């Protein structure tokens, strides 16, 4: 008898022992805790012919946005190709192949079709959701999960993760009331669900509810930090609330502690480190030697050119730390990437390259050039991935560039726009006052 999971999906090549390790890996990914790579390696060691174990490992590495990790994803795809598999599992193998080949949108489409036919396939839903995040597809962040949600019921394994993903998708589409409700329910069901925790934080960020956000994140940090590989990102969200309030000392304390105290070399963590320091840099805050240490860890990735969103954040570190050679290497890697045929060629061409050039221009005091480069990409910035909260750094860089370039009318318009979108934000007020002062001088 073939092994089947809790919702009846066949797992070809699995034994009960391998299935236990696989199920543990799935749960770990759903909460962003533990060591899903170690767990899935255990499943593969137990059952080398377990096709979905190889696919799941490939997904983990394919979503890491690291060049070396992509090589592992390709190897997992090669290992899965010859194994016995159902048509459903073969579709997963195909999705992994597209992801490992850099064709994010094609992978997302295959996973979409899988979950239309199998709405209880939690792995397909979560991997598709993550791809939607990395490609900035707000509508599918919501709708991929929304289509499947009626098939799910409270008490099913992983139900909290479905609610948490739906919450994030609703937030990215501006449906803040329902997003917060579902996110809170998900955390009540599973307090260790870091994605649901972060979905509620996103709501509060977008609504400029800084004090609520601080209270939400500080209420039970042990739940969302323990063994969590999403904790750096969630600490970053807490730092954003303090940043908006002008509480720079709190921001730097969080940076020196849980955000970058351990000086991670993972791109996903370094993105958060760059993103918070750059916000301070825009405000003229001296970060001391923090930039130098962060830039040193970005240096080995300067020539990667495999994910434009990472490139922009690496450039922030190179600019602030004065690493001109690394900046040139990064720009050349982007030019090479734009000659490719994968999705990152488009990410880079449409958004990543002009933004990276703008960041460099800002660091060199060429503020009018930064304005010129950023203005055309604001409306399409989602194309290179990330969330609204993450991409807000683009607007902040544009506003600061306009202020420093002395473009009074533009600065006034941009700060009025921001105050309308974030009326409760102290930062919005500060920027508006600076723009008004510029207009009067």
C-alpha positions as CSV (number, residue, x, y, z in Angstrom):
1,X,0.0,0.0,0.0
2,X,1.4,3.4,-0.9
3,X,1.9,5.9,1.9
4,X,-0.6,8.8,1.9
5,X,-0.5,12.0,3.8
6,X,-3.2,13.3,6.2
7,X,-5.4,14.7,3.3
8,X,-5.0,11.6,1.1
9,X,-2.2,12.6,-1.3
10,X,0.0,9.7,-2.4
11,X,3.7,10.0,-1.5
12,X,5.5,7.7,-4.0
13,X,8.6,6.0,-2.7
14,X,7.9,6.8,0.9
15,X,7.8,4.5,3.9
16,X,6.1,5.4,7.2
17,X,9.5,6.4,8.7
18,X,10.4,8.6,5.7
19,X,6.9,10.1,5.8
20,X,7.4,11.1,9.5
21,X,10.6,13.0,8.7
22,X,8.9,14.6,5.6
23,X,5.9,15.7,7.7
24,X,8.2,17.2,10.3
25,X,9.9,19.2,7.5
26,X,6.6,20.5,6.2
27,X,5.5,21.6,9.6
28,X,8.8,23.3,10.2
29,X,8.5,25.3,7.0
30,X,4.9,26.2,7.8
31,X,6.0,27.8,11.0
32,X,9.5,28.9,9.7
33,X,11.1,27.0,12.6
34,X,13.6,24.3,13.3
35,X,15.7,22.7,10.5
36,X,13.5,21.6,7.6
37,X,16.6,20.9,5.5
38,X,17.9,18.5,8.2
39,X,14.4,16.9,8.5
40,X,14.0,16.4,4.7
41,X,17.6,15.0,4.5
42,X,16.5,12.5,7.0
43,X,13.5,11.5,4.9
44,X,15.7,11.1,1.8
45,X,18.2,9.0,3.7
46,X,15.4,6.8,4.9
47,X,13.8,6.6,1.5
48,X,16.0,7.6,-1.5
49,X,13.2,7.0,-3.9
50,X,10.8,9.4,-2.1
51,X,10.2,11.8,-4.9
52,X,8.4,14.5,-3.0
53,X,11.2,14.5,-0.4
54,X,13.7,15.5,-3.2
55,X,11.2,18.0,-4.5
56,X,10.6,19.6,-1.1
57,X,14.4,19.9,-0.5
58,X,14.7,21.5,-4.0
59,X,12.0,24.0,-3.1
60,X,13.7,25.0,0.1
61,X,16.9,25.8,-1.8
62,X,15.2,27.3,-4.8
63,X,13.5,29.9,-2.6
64,X,16.7,30.9,-0.9
65,X,17.7,33.5,-3.6
66,X,21.3,32.4,-3.3
67,X,23.3,31.3,-6.4
68,X,24.8,28.3,-4.5
69,X,21.4,27.3,-3.2
70,X,20.1,27.3,-6.7
71,X,22.7,24.7,-7.7
72,X,21.4,22.4,-4.9
73,X,17.8,23.0,-6.2
74,X,18.9,21.8,-9.7
75,X,20.5,18.7,-8.2
76,X,17.3,17.9,-6.3
77,X,15.4,18.2,-9.6
78,X,17.8,15.9,-11.3
79,X,17.4,13.4,-8.5
80,X,13.6,13.5,-8.7
81,X,13.3,13.2,-12.5
82,X,13.8,9.5,-12.8
83,X,11.8,8.4,-9.7
84,X,8.4,6.8,-9.8
85,X,5.7,9.5,-9.3
86,X,2.0,10.1,-9.8
87,X,0.9,12.7,-12.3
88,X,0.4,15.1,-9.3
89,X,3.9,14.5,-8.1
90,X,5.3,14.9,-11.7
91,X,3.7,18.3,-11.8
92,X,5.7,19.2,-8.7
93,X,8.9,17.9,-10.3
94,X,8.2,20.2,-13.3
95,X,7.5,23.2,-11.0
96,X,10.8,22.6,-9.3
97,X,12.6,22.4,-12.6
98,X,11.2,25.8,-13.7
99,X,12.1,27.4,-10.3
100,X,15.6,26.0,-10.3
101,X,16.0,27.3,-13.9
102,X,15.1,30.8,-12.8
103,X,11.7,30.7,-14.4
104,X,9.7,31.9,-11.3
105,X,6.5,32.8,-13.1
106,X,6.3,29.5,-14.9
107,X,6.8,27.6,-11.7
108,X,4.1,29.7,-10.1
109,X,1.7,28.8,-12.9
110,X,2.3,25.1,-12.5
111,X,1.8,25.3,-8.8
112,X,-1.4,27.3,-9.4
113,X,-2.8,24.4,-11.5
114,X,-1.7,21.9,-8.9
115,X,-3.7,23.6,-6.2
116,X,-6.7,24.1,-8.4
117,X,-6.9,20.3,-8.7
118,X,-5.6,19.6,-5.2
119,X,-6.5,22.5,-2.9
120,X,-5.4,20.6,0.1
121,X,-1.8,20.3,-1.2
122,X,-0.2,22.5,1.6
123,X,3.3,22.3,0.0
124,X,2.1,23.5,-3.4
125,X,0.2,26.4,-1.7
126,X,3.1,27.5,0.5
127,X,5.7,27.3,-2.3
128,X,3.5,29.1,-4.7
129,X,2.8,31.8,-2.0
130,X,6.5,32.3,-1.5
131,X,7.1,32.6,-5.2
132,X,4.3,35.2,-5.4
133,X,6.1,37.1,-2.7
134,X,9.5,36.9,-4.4
135,X,7.9,38.1,-7.7
136,X,5.8,40.8,-6.0
137,X,2.5,39.3,-7.2
138,X,0.1,40.8,-4.6
139,X,-3.1,39.5,-6.2
140,X,-1.9,35.9,-6.3
141,X,-0.6,36.2,-2.8
142,X,-4.3,36.6,-1.9
143,X,-6.1,34.6,-4.5
144,X,-3.9,31.5,-4.7
145,X,-4.8,30.8,-1.0
146,X,-8.4,32.2,-1.3
147,X,-9.2,29.6,-3.9
148,X,-8.2,26.8,-1.7
149,X,-9.4,28.1,1.7
150,X,-13.0,26.7,1.4
151,X,-11.6,23.2,1.2
152,X,-9.8,23.6,4.5
153,X,-11.3,23.2,8.0
154,X,-10.2,24.1,11.4
155,X,-8.3,21.1,13.0
156,X,-6.6,20.1,9.8
157,X,-2.8,19.9,10.1
158,X,-1.3,23.2,8.9
159,X,-4.6,25.1,8.9
160,X,-2.9,27.9,10.7
161,X,-0.4,28.3,7.9
162,X,-3.2,28.6,5.3
163,X,-4.9,31.4,7.4
164,X,-1.5,33.1,7.9
165,X,-0.8,33.1,4.1
166,X,-4.3,34.3,3.4
167,X,-3.8,37.1,5.9
168,X,-0.6,38.3,4.2
169,X,-2.2,38.2,0.8
170,X,-5.2,40.2,2.1
171,X,-2.8,42.7,3.6
172,X,-0.8,43.1,0.4
173,X,-4.1,43.8,-1.4
174,X,-5.1,46.5,1.2
175,X,-7.8,44.5,2.9
176,X,-6.4,45.3,6.4
177,X,-9.3,44.4,8.6
178,X,-9.8,40.9,7.3
179,X,-6.0,40.4,7.1
180,X,-5.5,41.3,10.8
181,X,-8.4,39.1,11.9
182,X,-7.1,36.0,10.0
183,X,-3.5,36.6,11.1
184,X,-4.5,36.8,14.7
185,X,-6.6,33.6,14.5
186,X,-3.6,31.8,12.9
187,X,-1.3,32.9,15.7
188,X,-3.9,31.8,18.3
189,X,-4.0,28.4,16.7
190,X,-0.2,28.2,16.4
191,X,1.8,30.8,18.3
192,X,5.0,29.8,16.6
193,X,3.7,30.6,13.1
194,X,6.2,33.3,12.2
195,X,4.5,34.1,8.8
196,X,1.1,34.8,10.5
197,X,2.9,36.9,13.1
198,X,4.5,38.9,10.4
199,X,1.2,39.3,8.4
200,X,-0.3,41.2,11.4
201,X,2.8,43.3,11.7
202,X,2.5,44.2,8.0
203,X,-1.1,45.4,8.6
204,X,0.1,47.7,11.5
205,X,3.0,49.0,9.4
206,X,0.7,49.9,6.5
207,X,-1.8,51.6,8.8
208,X,1.0,53.5,10.7
209,X,-0.1,51.9,14.0
210,X,3.4,52.0,15.4
211,X,2.5,51.6,19.1
212,X,0.1,48.7,18.3
213,X,2.9,47.1,16.2
214,X,5.4,47.4,19.0
215,X,2.9,45.9,21.5
216,X,2.1,43.1,19.0
217,X,5.7,42.1,18.5
218,X,6.8,42.5,22.1
219,X,3.9,40.7,23.6
220,X,5.4,37.2,23.2
221,X,8.6,37.2,21.3
222,X,9.6,33.8,22.6
223,X,6.8,32.3,20.5
224,X,8.0,33.8,17.2
225,X,11.7,33.7,17.8
226,X,12.4,30.3,19.2
227,X,14.3,28.2,16.6
228,X,12.8,30.5,14.0
229,X,14.6,31.2,10.7
230,X,12.1,34.1,10.1
231,X,13.0,35.8,13.3
232,X,15.5,38.3,11.8
233,X,12.7,39.5,9.4
234,X,10.2,39.8,12.3
235,X,12.7,41.7,14.4
236,X,13.2,44.0,11.4
237,X,9.4,44.7,11.5
238,X,9.7,45.7,15.1
239,X,12.6,48.0,14.2
240,X,10.4,49.7,11.5
241,X,7.9,50.7,14.1
242,X,10.6,52.3,16.2
243,X,12.1,53.9,13.1
244,X,8.9,55.6,12.1
245,X,8.6,57.0,15.7
246,X,12.1,58.4,15.4
247,X,13.4,56.1,18.1
248,X,16.9,55.7,16.6
249,X,18.5,54.2,19.7
250,X,15.9,51.4,19.7
251,X,16.5,50.7,16.1
252,X,20.3,50.5,16.5
253,X,19.9,48.3,19.6
254,X,17.7,45.9,17.6
255,X,20.2,46.0,14.8
256,X,23.1,45.2,17.1
257,X,21.1,42.5,18.8
258,X,18.7,40.2,17.1
259,X,18.8,41.7,13.6
260,X,22.5,41.6,12.8
261,X,24.3,40.9,16.0
262,X,25.4,37.5,14.6
263,X,26.3,39.0,11.3
264,X,24.5,36.4,9.1
265,X,25.9,35.7,5.6
266,X,22.4,34.7,4.3
267,X,21.1,37.1,1.7
268,X,17.6,37.1,3.2
269,X,19.0,38.3,6.5
270,X,21.4,40.8,5.0
271,X,18.6,42.3,3.0
272,X,16.9,43.2,6.3
273,X,20.1,44.5,7.8
274,X,20.7,46.8,4.7
275,X,17.1,47.9,4.6
276,X,17.0,49.2,8.2
277,X,20.5,50.8,8.1
278,X,19.7,52.5,4.8
279,X,16.6,54.1,6.3
280,X,18.8,55.6,9.0
281,X,21.4,56.6,6.4
282,X,18.7,58.6,4.5
283,X,18.1,60.5,7.7
284,X,21.7,61.2,8.2
285,X,22.2,58.9,11.1
286,X,25.9,57.8,11.6
287,X,25.9,54.0,11.9
288,X,29.6,53.8,12.8
289,X,31.3,50.6,11.6
290,X,28.1,48.7,11.1
291,X,28.1,49.4,7.3
292,X,31.7,48.2,6.9
293,X,30.9,44.8,8.6
294,X,27.7,44.4,6.6
295,X,29.4,45.3,3.3
296,X,32.1,42.8,4.0
297,X,29.5,40.0,4.1
298,X,27.9,41.2,0.9
299,X,31.2,41.3,-0.9
300,X,31.2,37.6,-1.9
301,X,27.8,38.1,-3.5
302,X,28.7,41.2,-5.4
303,X,29.1,39.3,-8.7
304,X,26.1,36.9,-8.2
305,X,23.5,38.9,-10.2
306,X,20.9,36.2,-9.6
307,X,18.2,38.2,-7.8
308,X,17.7,41.9,-8.4
309,X,16.1,42.6,-5.1
310,X,19.2,41.4,-3.3
311,X,21.4,43.4,-5.6
312,X,19.7,46.7,-4.5
313,X,20.3,45.9,-0.9
314,X,23.9,44.9,-1.4
315,X,24.5,48.2,-3.2
316,X,23.2,50.1,-0.2
317,X,25.9,48.5,1.9
318,X,28.6,49.1,-0.7
319,X,27.6,52.8,-1.1
320,X,27.5,53.5,2.6
321,X,30.7,51.7,3.3
322,X,32.6,53.3,0.3
323,X,33.2,50.0,-1.5
324,X,33.5,51.4,-5.0
325,X,35.0,48.4,-6.6
326,X,32.3,46.1,-5.3
327,X,29.7,48.5,-6.5
328,X,31.2,48.3,-10.0
329,X,31.3,44.5,-9.8
330,X,27.7,44.4,-8.9
331,X,26.6,46.7,-11.7
332,X,28.6,44.6,-14.2
333,X,26.9,41.4,-12.8
334,X,23.5,43.1,-13.4
335,X,24.4,44.0,-17.0
336,X,25.3,40.4,-17.5
337,X,22.1,39.2,-15.9
338,X,20.0,41.4,-18.2
339,X,21.4,39.5,-21.1
340,X,19.9,36.3,-19.8
341,X,16.6,34.6,-20.5
342,X,15.4,33.9,-17.0
343,X,13.0,36.0,-15.0
344,X,15.7,37.8,-13.1
345,X,16.8,39.3,-16.4
346,X,13.4,41.1,-16.4
347,X,13.5,41.8,-12.7
348,X,16.8,43.5,-13.2
349,X,16.0,45.3,-16.4
350,X,12.7,46.7,-15.3
351,X,13.5,47.7,-11.7
352,X,16.7,46.3,-10.2
353,X,19.3,48.0,-12.4
354,X,17.8,51.5,-12.4
355,X,17.2,51.3,-8.6
356,X,20.7,50.1,-8.0
357,X,22.1,53.0,-10.1
358,X,19.9,55.4,-8.1
359,X,21.2,54.1,-4.8
360,X,24.8,54.6,-6.1
361,X,23.9,58.1,-7.3
362,X,22.4,59.0,-3.9
363,X,25.6,57.9,-2.1
364,X,27.7,60.0,-4.5
365,X,25.5,63.1,-3.8
366,X,24.0,63.1,-7.3
367,X,20.5,63.5,-5.9
368,X,18.8,64.8,-9.1
369,X,20.1,61.7,-10.9
370,X,18.6,59.5,-8.2
371,X,15.3,61.3,-8.6
372,X,15.5,60.8,-12.4
373,X,16.2,57.1,-12.1
374,X,13.6,56.3,-9.4
375,X,10.5,58.1,-10.6
376,X,9.8,55.9,-13.7
377,X,10.1,52.6,-11.7
378,X,7.9,53.4,-8.7
379,X,4.7,52.1,-10.2
380,X,6.3,48.9,-11.4
381,X,8.6,48.3,-8.5
382,X,6.6,45.2,-7.4
383,X,8.0,43.4,-10.4
384,X,11.3,42.7,-8.7
385,X,9.7,41.3,-5.6
386,X,9.2,42.0,-1.9
387,X,6.3,43.5,0.0
388,X,4.9,47.0,0.2
389,X,6.7,47.5,3.4
390,X,10.0,46.5,2.0
391,X,9.6,48.5,-1.2
392,X,8.8,51.6,0.8
393,X,12.5,52.2,1.0
394,X,12.3,53.2,-2.7
395,X,9.8,56.0,-1.9
396,X,11.9,57.1,1.1
397,X,15.0,57.3,-1.1
398,X,13.1,59.3,-3.7
399,X,11.7,61.7,-1.2
400,X,15.1,62.3,0.4
401,X,16.7,62.7,-3.0
402,X,14.1,65.3,-4.0
403,X,14.7,67.2,-0.7
404,X,18.4,67.2,-1.1
405,X,18.3,68.1,-4.8
406,X,16.2,71.2,-3.9
407,X,13.3,70.0,-6.0
408,X,10.8,71.8,-3.8
409,X,7.6,71.2,-5.8
410,X,8.3,67.5,-6.2
411,X,9.2,67.1,-2.6
412,X,6.0,68.8,-1.5
413,X,4.0,66.6,-3.8
414,X,5.7,63.4,-2.7
415,X,5.3,64.2,1.0
416,X,1.7,65.1,0.6
417,X,1.2,61.8,-1.1
418,X,2.9,60.0,1.8
419,X,0.9,61.8,4.4
420,X,-2.3,60.8,2.7
421,X,-1.2,57.1,2.6
422,X,0.3,57.1,6.1
423,X,-1.5,59.9,8.0
424,X,-0.5,58.6,11.5
425,X,3.2,58.4,10.7
426,X,5.5,60.8,12.6
427,X,8.0,60.3,9.8
428,X,5.5,61.5,7.2
429,X,5.0,64.6,9.3
430,X,8.7,65.2,9.5
431,X,9.2,64.8,5.8
432,X,6.3,67.1,5.1
433,X,7.7,69.8,7.3
434,X,11.1,69.6,5.6
435,X,9.4,69.9,2.2
436,X,7.4,72.9,3.4
437,X,10.6,74.6,4.7
438,X,12.2,73.9,1.3
439,X,9.3,75.6,-0.5
440,X,9.6,78.7,1.7
441,X,13.3,79.2,1.1
